[in-house]
Amino acid sequence: MTSNSRYLKGRGAQINPPSRFEKYLYDADPFSYLLEEEDAQMRTKIIPVHPKTILNKVDSPDIPFPYSMNPYQGCEHGCIYCYARNTHPYWGYSAGLEFEQKILVKQGAAELLEEKMKSPRWKAAPIMLSGNTDCYQPVERKLKVTRSLLDVLWRYRHPVGIITKNSLILRDLDLLQQLSEHNLVRVCISLTTLDDHLRQFMEPRTASVRARLKTIKILSDHGIPVTVMMAPVIPGLTDHEIFDLLQAAAEAGAESASYGIVRLNGDVASIFEDWIRKNYPDRSDKIIHKIQDCHGGSTEDHRFGTRMKGEGHIARIIGQQFRLAKKKFFPSNNRPPLDTTLHQSFKTPQLSLF
């Protein structure tokens, strides 16, 4: 692991690749413009934005939810491999350190969602919260945008799926229990490693491994269905943990498990490569070559049906291991799909009084 004094502790990305949409370029090395020692950690900046809609139609056949909803753009969790980094340049920021440092907050998100829920043209369909950046990242503790969205979904009895790496989700246990009692919610806890030392560098501001396992248990004990997602599996770095990780998740109370193999599209490739060479210089080439082996010789993969699970010898071994582990630790999962039938009766909230 790195001992470099020029390493930004508490952040994932160590560089700022320039946005391809910007006219002017700046130095990609954040240290070049840090003038004061106390600024070396690059404080998080919250930036309000005012969208016209909060729902996104998902057209990918690889994603099981037809809609997603992201209250935040950018994510302070700082996961080094995050595919969502590539969305930050559309806002004029870097996919690197700025993705973790400059968090855009969607103002009026709950009002926009309620407007959609009341629309006579809206037909209930499961919404994924978030799908891009984590809806329970640290700023949510103060702003409570995600909670306001869950409150709307509950009042209109609308189904939702949640994916997070943060134990902050337990704050909303009351709403989650109400949704669960009516088969309106599924929670997915992302758990990529059981090695908390690795987690601190790879996902620096996420909940610890112990906290995530505890979160799975508490949610499960309160009747809220939980899936664990081992995504991404990074060959040469985390793929040896598949059996142990699924066993730990099952013992904590998770009902099912899924996985995806890391892919490094766009700017994420240079950000990840810089990180892996700084943290694991002795095996960085091996890890990068294994990732390439899973994606036809490239670290990128945009192909529907292939990009998530990869292809080739290493991807097949990972898939076989995961299927064996899932069969052993999750022998059955017969839970019915989320209920979309209740929403129609609650389009006009006053009707719920009768």
Sequence and secondary structure as in RCSB ss.txt:
>XXXX:A:sequence
MTSNSRYLKGRGAQINPPSRFEKYLYDADPFSYLLEEEDAQMRTKIIPVHPKTILNKVDSPDIPFPYSMNPYQGC
EHGCIYCYARNTHPYWGYSAGLEFEQKILVKQGAAELLEEKMKSPRWKAAPIMLSGNTDCYQPVERKLKVTRSLL
DVLWRYRHPVGIITKNSLILRDLDLLQQLSEHNLVRVCISLTTLDDHLRQFMEPRTASVRARLKTIKILSDHGIP
VTVMMAPVIPGLTDHEIFDLLQAAAEAGAESASYGIVRLNGDVASIFEDWIRKNYPDRSDKIIHKIQDCHGGSTE
DHRFGTRMKGEGHIARIIGQQFRLAKKKFFPSNNRPPLDTTLHQSFKTPQLSLF
>XXXX:A:secstr
    TT  TT S       TT SS   S GGGG  SGGGTT   EEEEE  S  EEE   TT S SEEE SEES 
TT  TT GGGGGGGGGTS SSHHHHHEEEEETTHHHHHHHHHH TT     EEE SSS TTSTTHHHH HHHHHH
HHHHHTT  EEEEES GGGGGGHHHHHHHHHTT EEEEEE   S HHHHHHHSTTS  HHHHHHHHHHHHHTT  
EEEEEEEE TTTTGGGHHHHHHHHHHHT  EEEEEE    TTHHHHHHHHHHHH TTTHHHHHHHHHHTTTTSS 
   TTTTTT  HHHHHHHHHHHHHHHHHH           SSGGGGSSGGGGG 
